[in-house]
Amino acid sequence: MADRGQKLVVERAPFLRAYPFVYLSALTGFRVRKVLDLIVGVAKTRETRVPTSEVNRRLELLVARNQPPQTSGREVKLLYASQVGIKPPTFAIVSNRPDAVPESYRRYIERGFREAWDFRGVPLRFKYRRRSER
């Protein structure tokens, strides 16, 4: 029953797939302790710092698996990435055309990063930036 309820919620709000579900009872206190443990775990995960080399390897893997879509005949390249902050984890991705990266592809990158470092329950931020001209 619980899995079916979670499945229905995720079908209507797919972004909730990234967050843990806990079924509990306020009346009896059933699984209330589990919620508290989960809160502590998510708080620790918010402080995770991933080395730049790992972030870049993951980005390369995701791009190799599924290239960003081209718009108006011009190629979109994701050049490199790094983690620029914690609480919540924030990643900067440098691109030749950051404004041309579609929302669906941004979600794909987010899912890939979430899977790689188990950011379950933690909001992630992404900043797509243009490579600075020299």
Secondary structure, DSSP 4 states (H G I P E B T S, - for coil): -HHHHHHHHHHH-GGGGGS------TTT-TTHHHHHHHHHHHHHHTT----HHHHHHHHHHHHHHSPPPPBTTB---EEEEEEEETTTTEEEEEESSGGGS-HHHHHHHHHHHHHHHT-TT---EEEEEEPPP-
